[in-house]
């Protein structure tokens, strides 16, 4: 099956004594390629923790139940670097010691080899992001929206098979938020990547145009 699928997934905090005390009720969902599914819920219920679990970066002291598959492959025991799952946060997290172009090059898939091919891929990513000619810029000189676009393109250059978004629009003003949201959704749809978005904003959920899940205890 193509896409990202969760089957009865639940998580418990480190140190919780038996019996298993999940943060939220078991979650089952499927995100088809090119579609955006939204996860909402109160603060502290485990939305970001869920994304960390899917990405394979959740601490080993957490307890997890259920099954996560990506394009039919069970991700249990698969290291984060081999899952091909992209994860974006509230902050762009660009490397401050690298230029904008070098930040993008860092994300290039291993199959892109040779200086010319890598440079061409970076220039095309900048063009798609509306940032043509900015390869040599210092990331500190970018606006919040520009930084977020670079972070997204860096993630997409790695050719992920799924994209997880942890409130990446929350620190932007309303106009910029709508613009970046449309940019992210359009690129993910064009690349046929399943997207799971965590947010508190009803406008994000409405713009996604897909299934909206409310996590509950």
N, CA, C and O of each residue as an XYZ file, in Angstrom:
868
protein
N       0.835     -1.197      0.000
C       0.000      0.000      0.000
C       0.873      1.252      0.000
O       1.807      1.358      0.795
N       0.574      2.197     -0.887
C       1.326      3.440     -0.939
C       0.856      4.405      0.150
O      -0.300      4.366      0.571
N       1.756      5.260      0.594
C       1.409      6.262      1.587
C       1.877      5.894      2.973
O       2.545      4.882      3.186
N       1.503      6.749      3.915
C       1.858      6.584      5.321
C       0.653      6.035      6.075
O      -0.449      6.573      5.963
N       0.858      4.965      6.840
C      -0.261      4.346      7.564
C       0.112      4.102      9.018
O       1.202      3.621      9.327
N      -0.817      4.444      9.902
C      -0.681      4.173     11.332
C      -1.795      3.215     11.730
O      -2.958      3.426     11.386
N      -1.435      2.169     12.452
C      -2.413      1.178     12.877
C      -2.371      1.051     14.394
O      -1.453      0.454     14.957
N      -3.386      1.626     15.048
C      -3.538      1.538     16.512
C      -2.284      2.014     17.249
O      -1.841      1.377     18.204
N      -1.720      3.124     16.807
C      -0.503      3.659     17.426
C      -0.839      4.421     18.701
O      -1.747      5.252     18.714
N      -0.116      4.140     19.756
C      -0.245      4.878     21.008
C       1.122      4.939     21.678
O       1.982      4.089     21.446
N       1.308      5.968     22.521
C       2.609      6.228     23.136
C       2.436      6.518     24.615
O       1.448      7.127     25.024
N       3.393      6.082     25.411
C       3.380      6.337     26.852
C       4.684      6.990     27.272
O       5.746      6.676     26.734
N       4.602      7.892     28.227
C       5.754      8.663     28.665
C       6.779      7.790     29.383
O       6.435      6.762     29.966
N       8.058      8.218     29.333
C       9.094      7.501     30.090
C       8.780      7.512     31.574
O       8.313      8.513     32.117
N       9.035      6.414     32.209
C       8.850      6.345     33.645
C       7.446      5.979     34.093
O       7.206      5.762     35.281
N       6.498      5.910     33.129
C       5.138      5.508     33.502
C       5.155      4.062     33.987
O       5.688      3.177     33.317
N       4.575      3.837     35.142
C       4.522      2.484     35.684
C       3.426      1.695     34.981
O       2.452      2.281     34.509
N       3.570      0.374     34.903
C       2.492     -0.441     34.341
C       1.211     -0.222     35.141
O       1.280      0.060     36.338
N       0.047     -0.345     34.510
C      -0.117     -0.722     33.116
C       0.197      0.434     32.164
O       0.308      1.583     32.591
N       0.340      0.125     30.876
C       0.622      1.096     29.823
C      -0.410      2.215     29.876
O      -1.613      1.967     29.786
N       0.080      3.479     30.025
C      -0.825      4.635     30.131
C      -0.597      5.564     28.942
O       0.256      6.448     29.016
N      -1.336      5.385     27.849
C      -1.076      6.153     26.628
C      -1.434      7.627     26.766
O      -2.348      7.997     27.502
N      -0.682      8.469     26.031
C      -0.985      9.902     25.990
C      -2.313     10.161     25.298
O      -3.062     11.059     25.681
N      -2.591      9.374     24.289
C      -3.824      9.538     23.507
C      -4.376      8.164     23.128
O      -3.668      7.159     23.177
N      -5.641      8.144     22.755
C      -6.277      6.891     22.358
C      -5.595      6.332     21.113
O      -5.089      7.106     20.301
N      -5.567      5.005     20.939
C      -4.916      4.407     19.770
C      -5.367      5.071     18.469
O      -6.559      5.269     18.231
N      -4.383      5.409     17.637
C      -4.645      6.176     16.418
C      -4.426      5.314     15.182
O      -3.368      4.714     14.997
N      -5.449      5.270     14.347
C      -5.368      4.551     13.077
C      -5.733      5.504     11.954
O      -6.795      6.125     11.987
N      -4.860      5.627     10.957
C      -5.128      6.503      9.818
C      -4.223      6.127      8.657
O      -3.204      5.457      8.825
N      -4.624      6.580      7.470
C      -3.819      6.401      6.268
C      -3.738      7.729      5.544
O      -4.756      8.383      5.318
N      -2.517      8.133      5.176
C      -2.302      9.364      4.415
C      -1.824      8.967      3.021
O      -0.673      8.557      2.867
N      -2.678      9.078      2.002
C      -2.270      8.700      0.650
C      -1.232      9.677      0.087
O      -1.139     10.808      0.563
N      -0.461      9.267     -0.905
C       0.521     10.165     -1.539
C      -0.147     11.426     -2.072
O      -1.197     11.369     -2.711
N       0.483     12.565     -1.796
C      -0.029     13.829     -2.306
C      -1.147     14.441     -1.510
O      -1.689     15.471     -1.909
N      -1.515     13.839     -0.390
C      -2.583     14.382      0.436
C      -2.038     14.820      1.793
O      -0.996     14.349      2.248
N      -2.774     15.739      2.426
C      -2.376     16.281      3.718
C      -3.404     15.880      4.771
O      -4.588     16.186      4.628
N      -2.970     15.213      5.805
C      -3.828     14.885      6.943
C      -3.366     15.732      8.123
O      -2.168     15.884      8.361
N      -4.322     16.275      8.850
C      -4.030     17.189      9.963
C      -4.313     16.500     11.295
O      -5.332     15.830     11.462
N      -3.391     16.679     12.235
C      -3.570     16.185     13.600
C      -3.664     17.381     14.529
O      -2.765     18.221     14.565
N      -4.758     17.456     15.281
C      -4.975     18.531     16.233
C      -5.217     17.937     17.616
O      -5.372     16.725     17.765
N      -5.248     18.802     18.619
C      -5.484     18.347     19.977
C      -4.876     19.305     20.971
O      -4.066     20.150     20.591
N      -5.239     19.200     22.222
C      -4.726     20.128     23.239
C      -3.228     19.982     23.448
O      -2.646     18.940     23.147
N      -2.606     21.043     23.969
C      -1.179     21.005     24.266
C      -0.868     19.886     25.257
O      -1.610     19.664     26.214
N       0.231     19.192     25.014
C       0.659     18.140     25.925
C       0.077     16.775     25.658
O       0.395     15.821     26.369
N      -0.783     16.653     24.635
C      -1.409     15.350     24.387
C      -0.500     14.420     23.597
O      -0.745     13.216     23.534
N       0.566     14.983     22.986
C       1.519     14.104     22.314
C       1.577     14.236     20.803
O       2.008     13.307     20.121
N       1.149     15.376     20.264
C       1.159     15.550     18.805
C       2.583     15.533     18.252
O       2.878     14.803     17.306
N       3.458     16.336     18.843
C       4.851     16.370     18.386
C       5.550     15.049     18.686
O       6.402     14.606     17.916
N       5.196     14.429     19.789
C       5.772     13.132     20.138
C       5.396     12.083     19.101
O       6.203     11.217     18.763
N       4.174     12.162     18.601
C       3.736     11.238     17.556
C       4.609     11.388     16.304
O       5.028     10.391     15.717
N       4.881     12.623     15.899
C       5.719     12.844     14.719
C       7.134     12.311     14.956
O       7.736     11.711     14.066
N       7.655     12.535     16.157
C       8.994     12.034     16.480
C       9.038     10.513     16.388
O      10.026      9.941     15.926
N       7.972      9.865     16.827
C       7.889      8.411     16.752
C       7.891      7.942     15.300
O       8.599      6.995     14.956
N       7.116      8.589     14.459
C       7.049      8.205     13.048
C       8.403      8.411     12.372
O       8.834      7.593     11.559
N       9.070      9.518     12.721
C      10.366      9.834     12.117
C      11.499      8.971     12.653
O      12.575      8.918     12.058
N      11.262      8.297     13.769
C      12.293      7.439     14.342
C      13.268      8.153     15.247
O      14.371      7.660     15.486
N      12.875      9.319     15.760
C      13.780     10.092     16.618
C      13.267     10.190     18.060
O      13.779     10.985     18.847
N      12.281      9.402     18.397
C      11.763      9.399     19.768
C      12.715      8.609     20.653
O      13.225      7.564     20.252
N      12.950      9.115     21.860
C      13.885      8.463     22.778
C      13.502      7.021     23.057
O      12.317      6.688     23.064
N      14.493      6.156     23.287
C      14.230      4.732     23.497
C      13.516      4.422     24.807
O      13.017      3.313     24.999
N      13.466      5.414     25.720
C      12.793      5.168     26.993
C      11.274      5.343     26.890
O      10.548      5.031     27.835
N      10.791      5.843     25.738
C       9.351      5.918     25.530
C       8.805      4.534     25.191
O       9.512      3.690     24.640
N       7.531      4.316     25.530
C       6.861      3.064     25.179
C       5.892      3.322     24.032
O       5.154      4.307     24.040
N       5.901      2.444     23.064
C       5.046      2.616     21.890
C       4.336      1.308     21.560
O       4.877      0.216     21.736
N       3.127      1.455     21.084
C       2.358      0.309     20.602
C       1.780      0.651     19.234
O       1.674      1.818     18.860
N       1.415     -0.380     18.507
C       0.853     -0.167     17.183
C       1.916     -0.285     16.101
O       3.065     -0.639     16.364
N       1.500      0.021     14.882
C       2.359     -0.209     13.720
C       2.360      1.018     12.821
O       1.316      1.616     12.561
N       3.563      1.388     12.345
C       3.711      2.479     11.378
C       4.320      1.892     10.118
O       5.369      1.249     10.171
N       3.657      2.113      8.968
C       4.196      1.630      7.703
C       4.264      2.782      6.707
O       3.461      3.714      6.753
N       5.233      2.698      5.813
C       5.406      3.698      4.760
C       5.579      2.956      3.447
O       6.540      2.212      3.258
N       4.639      3.170      2.551
C       4.607      2.434      1.278
C       4.662      0.933      1.521
O       5.330      0.194      0.798
N       3.944      0.497      2.556
C       3.839     -0.920      2.868
C       4.978     -1.488      3.689
O       4.943     -2.663      4.055
N       5.987     -0.685      3.986
C       7.144     -1.152      4.742
C       6.988     -0.807      6.206
O       6.783      0.356      6.555
N       7.083     -1.807      7.067
C       6.998     -1.588      8.512
C       8.256     -0.856      8.967
O       9.371     -1.302      8.695
N       8.077      0.273      9.662
C       9.216      1.088     10.086
C       9.779      0.688     11.437
O      10.743      1.295     11.903
N       9.203     -0.312     12.074
C       9.705     -0.752     13.380
C      11.173     -1.170     13.268
O      11.523     -2.030     12.459
N      12.012     -0.561     14.076
C      13.425     -0.906     14.096
C      14.262     -0.285     13.000
O      15.475     -0.490     12.957
N      13.628      0.479     12.101
C      14.378      1.114     11.012
C      14.984      2.421     11.531
O      14.243      3.260     12.042
N      16.294      2.626     11.421
C      16.920      3.868     11.902
C      16.341      5.094     11.194
O      15.902      5.006     10.048
N      16.344      6.215     11.871
C      15.755      7.443     11.323
C      16.333      7.800      9.958
O      15.599      8.216      9.061
N      17.649      7.637      9.797
C      18.295      8.051      8.556
C      17.942      7.159      7.371
O      18.226      7.505      6.225
N      17.327      6.019      7.642
C      16.937      5.108      6.551
C      15.436      5.099      6.300
O      14.957      4.365      5.435
N      14.698      5.896      7.038
C      13.240      5.902      6.868
C      12.778      6.761      5.694
O      11.694      6.547      5.152
N      13.594      7.723      5.307
C      13.245      8.678      4.249
C      11.966      9.430      4.609
O      11.042      9.566      3.807
N      11.957      9.906      5.841
C      10.848     10.714      6.350
C      11.384     12.104      6.654
O      12.304     12.251      7.459
N      10.812     13.133      6.014
C      11.216     14.506      6.264
C      10.437     15.093      7.420
O       9.242     14.833      7.559
N      11.100     15.885      8.253
C      10.463     16.474      9.428
C      10.803     17.957      9.489
O      11.975     18.333      9.520
N       9.760     18.804      9.505
C       9.944     20.253      9.609
C       9.331     20.765     10.895
O       8.249     20.338     11.299
N      10.043     21.698     11.540
C       9.621     22.231     12.826
C       9.183     23.691     12.706
O       9.154     24.252     11.610
N       8.841     24.301     13.852
C       8.465     25.719     13.885
C       9.610     26.591     13.398
O       9.382     27.565     12.680
N      10.840     26.255     13.779
C      12.020     26.998     13.352
C      12.631     26.319     12.137
O      12.628     25.092     12.032
N      13.161     27.132     11.210
C      13.715     26.588      9.977
C      14.945     25.708     10.227
O      15.196     24.774      9.466
N      15.713     25.996     11.285
C      16.885     25.204     11.658
C      17.902     25.091     10.525
O      18.419     24.008     10.251
N      18.184     26.212      9.872
C      19.250     26.231      8.879
C      20.605     26.274      9.577
O      20.720     26.804     10.683
N      21.624     25.723      8.940
C      22.960     25.737      9.519
C      23.553     27.138      9.366
O      23.755     27.595      8.241
N      23.835     27.826     10.468
C      24.289     29.221     10.371
C      25.672     29.383      9.764
O      25.997     30.461      9.268
N      26.497     28.338      9.788
C      27.858     28.430      9.278
C      27.945     28.097      7.789
O      29.023     28.156      7.197
N      26.801     27.747      7.183
C      26.764     27.425      5.761
C      25.950     28.465      5.000
O      25.026     29.059      5.555
N      26.286     28.688      3.739
C      25.489     29.575      2.892
C      24.127     28.940      2.613
O      23.905     27.767      2.915
N      23.233     29.716      2.041
C      21.922     29.187      1.668
C      22.084     28.011      0.714
O      21.438     26.976      0.878
N      22.944     28.175     -0.279
C      23.164     27.092     -1.232
C      23.747     25.855     -0.590
O      23.352     24.736     -0.915
N      24.687     26.048      0.322
C      25.300     24.908      1.004
C      24.296     24.207      1.910
O      24.350     22.987      2.064
N      23.375     24.969      2.515
C      22.303     24.354      3.294
C      21.459     23.434      2.426
O      21.109     22.327      2.836
N      21.136     23.895      1.231
C      20.346     23.076      0.318
C      21.139     21.858     -0.145
O      20.600     20.753     -0.217
N      22.407     22.055     -0.456
C      23.237     20.946     -0.917
C      23.352     19.859      0.139
O      23.476     18.679     -0.188
N      23.310     20.257      1.408
C      23.389     19.288      2.500
C      22.249     18.282      2.416
O      22.412     17.120      2.788
N      21.083     18.734      1.924
C      19.925     17.864      1.865
C      19.831     16.991      0.637
O      18.947     16.138      0.562
N      20.718     17.174     -0.335
C      20.624     16.432     -1.591
C      20.696     14.922     -1.377
O      21.485     14.423     -0.575
N      19.849     14.214     -2.121
C      19.861     12.758     -2.064
C      21.205     12.231     -2.545
O      21.847     12.873     -3.377
N      21.655     11.068     -2.043
C      22.962     10.513     -2.422
C      23.123     10.291     -3.922
O      24.240     10.298     -4.440
N      22.007     10.093     -4.614
C      22.081      9.822     -6.043
C      22.477     11.017     -6.882
O      22.823     10.861     -8.053
N      22.435     12.213     -6.305
C      22.822     13.413     -7.043
C      24.323     13.600     -6.867
O      24.782     14.053     -5.819
N      25.086     13.248     -7.906
C      26.538     13.233     -7.796
C      27.171     14.178     -8.807
O      26.616     14.440     -9.875
N      28.323     14.674     -8.451
C      29.052     15.574     -9.324
C      28.736     17.024     -9.006
O      27.590     17.368     -8.716
N      29.757     17.874     -9.062
C      29.589     19.275     -8.679
C      28.539     19.980     -9.535
O      27.727     20.746     -9.016
N      28.553     19.724    -10.847
C      27.618     20.401    -11.749
C      26.181     19.989    -11.455
O      25.283     20.830    -11.425
N      25.965     18.695    -11.239
C      24.615     18.201    -10.978
C      24.089     18.731     -9.650
O      22.918     19.095     -9.535
N      24.954     18.771     -8.661
C      24.539     19.259     -7.346
C      24.234     20.762     -7.403
O      23.259     21.228     -6.813
N      25.076     21.508     -8.115
C      24.830     22.943     -8.254
C      23.527     23.203     -8.993
O      22.767     24.099     -8.624
N      23.267     22.419    -10.039
C      22.040     22.590    -10.816
C      20.808     22.285     -9.955
O      19.794     22.977    -10.051
N      20.901     21.249     -9.118
C      19.769     20.895     -8.252
C      19.495     22.002     -7.242
O      18.339     22.318     -6.958
N      20.561     22.592     -6.700
C      20.407     23.689     -5.739
C      19.793     24.908     -6.412
O      18.889     25.533     -5.858
N      20.274     25.249     -7.593
C      19.744     26.419     -8.309
C      18.274     26.224     -8.667
O      17.491     27.171     -8.603
N      17.893     24.997     -9.045
C      16.494     24.738     -9.372
C      15.618     24.844     -8.128
O      14.501     25.359     -8.195
N      16.118     24.359     -6.996
C      15.358     24.465     -5.751
C      15.143     25.928     -5.370
O      14.058     26.309     -4.931
N      16.182     26.742     -5.541
C      16.056     28.170     -5.242
C      15.052     28.833     -6.182
O      14.271     29.688     -5.765
N      15.078     28.435     -7.446
C      14.115     29.006     -8.401
C      12.688     28.657     -7.998
O      11.810     29.521     -8.006
N      12.455     27.405     -7.648
C      11.120     26.973     -7.240
C      10.656     27.701     -5.980
O       9.464     27.942     -5.791
N      11.610     28.043     -5.128
C      11.277     28.730     -3.878
C      11.166     30.243     -4.056
O      10.892     30.964     -3.096
N      11.378     30.726     -5.284
C      11.331     32.167     -5.518
C      12.537     32.881     -4.951
O      12.457     34.062     -4.612
N      13.668     32.173     -4.841
C      14.876     32.724     -4.222
C      16.073     32.616     -5.166
O      17.210     32.477     -4.715
N      15.823     32.679     -6.453
C      16.902     32.553     -7.428
C      17.999     33.588     -7.163
O      17.720     34.749     -6.863
N      19.250     33.141     -7.282
C      20.386     34.037     -7.090
C      20.834     34.208     -5.657
O      21.740     34.997     -5.386
N      20.213     33.479     -4.722
C      20.540     33.649     -3.306
C      21.429     32.544     -2.749
O      21.556     32.413     -1.532
N      22.040     31.755     -3.611
C      22.831     30.618     -3.135
C      23.955     31.024     -2.192
O      24.272     30.293     -1.254
N      24.561     32.183     -2.433
C      25.700     32.598     -1.626
C      25.322     33.436     -0.410
O      26.195     33.892      0.329
N      24.040     33.637     -0.203
C      23.589     34.463      0.926
C      23.817     33.756      2.257
O      23.827     32.528      2.341
N      24.000     34.573      3.294
C      24.070     34.078      4.671
C      22.641     33.808      5.133
O      21.784     34.673      4.950
N      22.340     32.641      5.727
C      20.984     32.366      6.204
C      20.448     33.440      7.147
O      19.239     33.663      7.206
N      21.339     34.110      7.885
C      20.910     35.144      8.830
C      20.307     36.350      8.115
O      19.603     37.150      8.731
N      20.581     36.485      6.820
C      20.070     37.625      6.068
C      18.676     37.373      5.494
O      18.080     38.276      4.906
N      18.154     36.164      5.657
C      16.845     35.813      5.111
C      15.727     36.208      6.063
O      15.917     36.261      7.278
N      14.561     36.484      5.492
C      13.365     36.709      6.303
C      12.861     35.373      6.829
O      13.341     34.312      6.429
N      11.886     35.440      7.733
C      11.323     34.209      8.272
C      10.709     33.335      7.191
O      10.895     32.118      7.190
N       9.975     33.955      6.267
C       9.349     33.201      5.190
C      10.371     32.600      4.246
O      10.211     31.466      3.796
N      11.420     33.351      3.943
C      12.479     32.839      3.064
C      13.200     31.656      3.712
O      13.490     30.656      3.055
N      13.482     31.785      5.002
C      14.152     30.699      5.720
C      13.301     29.428      5.701
O      13.815     28.325      5.519
N      11.998     29.604      5.892
C      11.100     28.452      5.889
C      11.058     27.785      4.521
O      10.977     26.560      4.432
N      11.111     28.577      3.453
C      11.121     28.015      2.101
C      12.405     27.229      1.845
O      12.373     26.154      1.246
N      13.528     27.770      2.301
C      14.795     27.061      2.145
C      14.753     25.746      2.921
O      15.202     24.714      2.422
N      14.217     25.781      4.133
C      14.134     24.565      4.940
C      13.274     23.513      4.257
O      13.617     22.331      4.267
N      12.154     23.931      3.661
C      11.299     22.981      2.960
C      12.026     22.388      1.754
O      12.017     21.173      1.560
N      12.654     23.241      0.945
C      13.328     22.739     -0.245
C      14.475     21.809      0.136
O      14.722     20.821     -0.555
N      15.178     22.110      1.227
C      16.239     21.207      1.690
C      15.662     19.837      2.034
O      16.250     18.803      1.717
N      14.508     19.848      2.684
C      13.857     18.589      3.025
C      13.449     17.827      1.776
O      13.649     16.615      1.699
N      12.878     18.522      0.794
C      12.411     17.859     -0.425
C      13.572     17.355     -1.289
O      13.431     16.355     -1.992
N      14.722     18.048     -1.238
C      15.874     17.603     -2.016
C      16.389     16.235     -1.562
O      17.067     15.541     -2.320
N      16.067     15.854     -0.332
C      16.450     14.540      0.171
C      15.537     13.436     -0.353
O      15.757     12.254     -0.087
N      14.495     13.841     -1.110
C      13.528     12.905     -1.704
C      12.862     12.024     -0.656
O      12.923     10.798     -0.741
N      12.231     12.643      0.326
C      11.543     11.850      1.347
C      10.316     11.155      0.777
O       9.748     11.585     -0.227
N       9.924     10.086      1.429
C       8.705      9.376      1.009
C       7.496      9.819      1.834
O       6.362      9.444      1.533
N       7.743     10.615      2.871
C       6.667     11.205      3.672
C       7.203     12.487      4.295
O       8.404     12.626      4.526
N       6.291     13.423      4.565
C       6.673     14.709      5.145
C       5.847     14.954      6.399
O       4.617     14.900      6.366
N       6.532     15.222      7.503
C       5.896     15.512      8.784
C       6.122     16.979      9.111
O       7.257     17.454      9.090
N       5.052     17.698      9.412
C       5.133     19.132      9.671
C       4.679     19.422     11.096
O       3.517     19.213     11.445
N       5.612     19.906     11.915
C       5.307     20.200     13.318
C       5.110     21.707     13.488
O       6.038     22.419     13.871
N       3.915     22.181     13.205
C       3.535     23.589     13.304
C       4.554     24.522     12.632
O       4.998     25.484     13.259
N       4.931     24.264     11.382
C       5.984     25.078     10.746
C       5.545     26.486     10.396
O       6.386     27.322     10.065
N       4.233     26.780     10.461
C       3.746     28.109     10.083
C       3.419     28.981     11.286
O       3.041     30.140     11.114
N       3.552     28.460     12.488
C       2.978     29.102     13.675
C       3.618     30.440     14.029
O       2.971     31.264     14.675
N       4.872     30.687     13.630
C       5.553     31.923     14.026
C       5.502     32.999     12.945
O       6.163     34.031     13.057
N       4.717     32.755     11.903
C       4.618     33.715     10.802
C       3.341     34.532     10.931
O       2.360     34.064     11.508
N       3.349     35.761     10.391
C       2.123     36.558     10.416
C       1.114     35.956      9.448
O       1.458     35.099      8.633
N      -0.135     36.409      9.540
C      -1.240     35.757      8.830
C      -1.025     35.687      7.322
O      -1.242     34.639      6.715
N      -0.599     36.801      6.706
C      -0.433     36.830      5.253
C       0.692     35.898      4.808
O       0.531     35.138      3.853
N       1.821     35.956      5.496
C       2.956     35.114      5.150
C       2.642     33.652      5.435
O       3.077     32.759      4.708
N       1.891     33.421      6.489
C       1.500     32.063      6.853
C       0.696     31.410      5.731
O       0.954     30.266      5.356
N      -0.275     32.143      5.201
C      -1.108     31.607      4.123
C      -0.275     31.328      2.879
O      -0.477     30.319      2.204
N       0.667     32.231      2.576
C       1.511     32.076      1.399
C       2.419     30.851      1.534
O       2.518     30.048      0.607
N       3.076     30.707      2.679
C       3.979     29.580      2.873
C       3.213     28.262      2.940
O       3.675     27.242      2.429
N       2.056     28.287      3.564
C       1.224     27.083      3.652
C       0.871     26.574      2.251
O       0.975     25.381      1.966
N       0.454     27.502      1.384
C       0.119     27.119      0.014
C       1.345     26.584     -0.718
O       1.247     25.633     -1.493
N       2.497     27.200     -0.468
C       3.750     26.774     -1.085
C       4.093     25.338     -0.670
O       4.423     24.507     -1.516
N       4.016     25.055      0.612
C       4.350     23.723      1.130
C       3.391     22.674      0.581
O       3.824     21.634      0.085
N       2.092     22.943      0.666
C       1.110     21.969      0.209
C       1.244     21.699     -1.287
O       1.119     20.555     -1.724
N       1.497     22.742     -2.070
C       1.617     22.582     -3.524
C       2.813     21.709     -3.880
O       2.711     20.834     -4.739
N       3.937     21.941     -3.227
C       5.133     21.154     -3.533
C       4.978     19.704     -3.085
O       5.419     18.792     -3.784
N       4.365     19.486     -1.944
C       4.162     18.115     -1.473
C       3.203     17.364     -2.391
O       3.407     16.185     -2.682
N       2.153     18.052     -2.845
C       1.193     17.423     -3.753
C       1.856     17.079     -5.080
O       1.653     15.993     -5.622
N       2.661     18.023     -5.605
C       3.337     17.792     -6.881
C       4.310     16.621     -6.793
O       4.499     15.893     -7.768
N       4.925     16.439     -5.628
C       5.882     15.357     -5.440
C       5.217     14.056     -5.001
O       5.895     13.048     -4.803
N       3.879     14.074     -4.845
C       3.116     12.892     -4.423
C       3.618     12.339     -3.098
O       3.779     11.130     -2.932
N       3.864     13.254     -2.151
C       4.342     12.869     -0.824
C       3.181     12.936      0.170
O       2.485     13.951      0.214
N       2.951     11.905      0.955
C       1.958     12.005      2.028
C       2.442     12.954      3.106
O       3.606     12.901      3.503
N       1.563     13.824      3.583
C       1.941     14.846      4.560
C       1.082     14.696      5.817
O      -0.141     14.581      5.735
N       1.735     14.697      6.974
C       1.030     14.712      8.257
C       1.392     16.014      8.958
O       2.555     16.248      9.288
N       0.394     16.854      9.182
C       0.595     18.198      9.746
C       0.016     18.286     11.143
O      -1.157     17.984     11.361
N       0.847     18.702     12.091
C       0.394     18.997     13.449
C       0.179     20.499     13.569
O       1.057     21.277     13.194
N      -0.964     20.918     14.081
C      -1.256     22.342     14.206
C      -2.321     22.580     15.265
O      -3.075     21.679     15.635
N      -2.361     23.838     15.746
C      -3.449     24.293     16.601
C      -4.398     25.214     15.834
O      -5.437     25.620     16.355
N      -4.037     25.535     14.610
C      -4.731     26.564     13.839
C      -5.779     25.949     12.917
O      -5.454     25.125     12.062
N      -7.029     26.349     13.092
C      -8.111     25.832     12.260
C      -7.936     26.233     10.800
O      -8.380     25.518      9.901
N      -7.283     27.390     10.556
C      -7.048     27.829      9.181
C      -6.089     26.873      8.464
O      -6.252     26.607      7.274
N      -5.092     26.360      9.185
C      -4.188     25.370      8.601
C      -4.969     24.126      8.192
O      -4.788     23.593      7.097
N      -5.833     23.678      9.083
C      -6.617     22.474      8.815
C      -7.528     22.666      7.615
O      -7.652     21.775      6.776
N      -8.169     23.833      7.532
C      -9.066     24.099      6.415
C      -8.303     24.153      5.100
O      -8.776     23.641      4.085
N      -7.125     24.768      5.110
C      -6.331     24.897      3.890
C      -5.801     23.546      3.417
O      -5.604     23.347      2.219
N      -5.572     22.630      4.330
C      -5.041     21.318      3.956
C      -6.026     20.553      3.092
O      -5.632     19.801      2.201
N      -7.298     20.748      3.357
C      -8.328     20.140      2.523
C      -8.455     18.636      2.648
O      -9.042     17.986      1.783
N      -7.914     18.080      3.713
C      -7.975     16.628      3.892
C      -8.589     16.245      5.233
O      -9.312     17.026      5.851
N      -8.289     15.047      5.657
C      -8.799     14.537      6.917
C      -8.200     15.294      8.087
O      -7.012     15.613      8.085
N      -9.030     15.584      9.093
C      -8.586     16.246     10.321
C      -8.851     15.292     11.491
O      -9.982     14.867     11.724
N      -7.784     14.972     12.213
C      -7.870     14.050     13.344
C      -7.699     14.820     14.644
O      -6.762     15.606     14.785
N      -8.594     14.599     15.587
C      -8.469     15.191     16.923
C      -7.964     14.119     17.883
O      -8.651     13.133     18.149
N      -6.745     14.329     18.403
C      -6.235     13.388     19.392
C      -7.003     13.557     20.704
O      -7.274     14.672     21.151
N      -7.338     12.434     21.294
C      -8.087     12.446     22.562
C      -7.477     11.410     23.501
O      -6.884     10.419     23.075
N      -7.645     11.676     24.784
C      -7.119     10.739     25.772
C      -8.057      9.554     25.906
O      -7.793      8.645     26.693
